[in-house]
Amino acid sequence: MKPSAIDPDMSVDEIMRRWPATIRVMIRHRMLCIGCPIGIFHTVADAAAAHAIDEAAFSAELLAAMRSDPSAAAPSAFETNAHNREARKGEPSCA
């Protein structure tokens, strides 16, 4: 799904996993978010502040990368998992 805005609660780790084209933006800004264990907690605002980058310009670059990413049409892993759980309701479990 092509986003119209960045969810302020989404971590930079989730953004990079869901829209791999955003990794280039991180590299261009020489950010160390790729593979960083804090990335699962940092929002875009947190990462911009930690790296002294203008948040509005950084967010605009990320959003452009998110919209151009070919994987943007696919649902996120979180949406897919929720859908699969709903589809399996009533089926016997492995436990």
C-alpha positions as CSV (number, residue, x, y, z in Angstrom):
1,M,0.0,0.0,0.0
2,K,1.4,3.4,-1.0
3,P,1.4,5.6,2.1
4,S,0.1,9.2,2.1
5,A,2.0,10.1,5.3
6,I,4.4,8.5,7.7
7,D,2.8,7.0,10.8
8,P,4.5,8.9,13.6
9,D,4.5,5.8,15.8
10,M,6.2,3.6,13.2
11,S,9.8,2.7,13.9
12,V,12.6,3.3,11.4
13,D,13.2,-0.4,11.5
14,E,9.7,-1.2,10.4
15,I,9.9,1.5,7.7
16,M,13.1,0.0,6.3
17,R,11.7,-3.6,6.4
18,R,8.4,-2.7,4.8
19,W,9.8,-0.3,2.2
20,P,13.4,-1.3,1.4
21,A,13.9,1.7,-0.9
22,T,14.1,3.9,2.3
23,I,17.4,2.3,3.2
24,R,19.0,4.4,0.5
25,V,17.8,7.5,2.2
26,M,19.3,6.4,5.5
27,I,22.7,5.6,3.7
28,R,22.6,9.0,1.9
29,H,22.3,10.7,5.3
30,R,25.1,8.5,6.7
31,M,22.7,7.3,9.4
32,L,23.6,4.1,11.3
33,C,20.0,3.0,11.6
34,I,20.4,0.0,9.3
35,G,20.9,-3.0,11.6
36,C,20.9,-0.8,14.7
37,P,19.3,-2.5,17.7
38,I,17.7,0.8,18.7
39,G,15.9,1.1,15.3
40,I,13.0,-0.9,16.6
41,F,12.3,1.8,19.1
42,H,13.2,5.0,17.1
43,T,10.6,6.8,15.2
44,V,11.5,9.1,12.3
45,A,11.5,12.1,14.7
46,D,13.9,10.2,17.1
47,A,16.3,9.2,14.3
48,A,16.3,12.7,12.8
49,A,17.0,14.3,16.2
50,A,19.8,11.7,17.0
51,H,21.5,12.4,13.7
52,A,20.9,16.2,13.7
53,I,18.9,16.0,10.4
54,D,15.9,18.3,9.6
55,E,12.9,16.1,10.3
56,A,10.6,17.6,7.8
57,A,13.0,17.2,4.9
58,F,14.0,13.7,6.0
59,S,10.4,12.6,6.3
60,A,9.7,14.0,2.8
61,E,12.6,12.0,1.4
62,L,11.4,8.8,3.2
63,L,7.9,9.3,2.0
64,A,9.1,9.7,-1.6
65,A,11.1,6.5,-1.3
66,M,8.2,4.7,0.3
67,R,5.8,5.7,-2.6
68,S,8.3,4.7,-5.3
69,D,9.2,1.3,-3.7
70,P,7.8,-1.6,-5.8
71,S,7.0,-3.5,-2.6
72,A,4.6,-0.7,-1.5
73,A,1.7,-2.5,-3.1
74,A,2.2,-5.5,-0.8
75,P,0.6,-5.6,2.7
76,S,3.0,-5.4,5.6
77,A,4.0,-8.5,7.5
78,F,1.9,-7.2,10.4
79,E,-1.2,-6.9,8.2
80,T,-0.6,-10.3,6.6
81,N,-0.2,-12.0,10.0
82,A,-3.4,-10.4,11.3
83,H,-5.3,-11.6,8.2
84,N,-3.9,-15.1,8.5
85,R,-4.9,-15.3,12.2
86,E,-8.5,-14.3,11.2
87,A,-8.6,-16.8,8.4
88,R,-7.5,-19.6,10.8
89,K,-10.0,-19.0,13.5
90,G,-11.8,-22.1,14.4
91,E,-9.1,-24.4,13.0
92,P,-7.5,-26.8,15.4
93,S,-4.2,-25.6,16.9
94,C,-0.9,-27.4,17.0
95,A,-0.8,-27.3,20.8
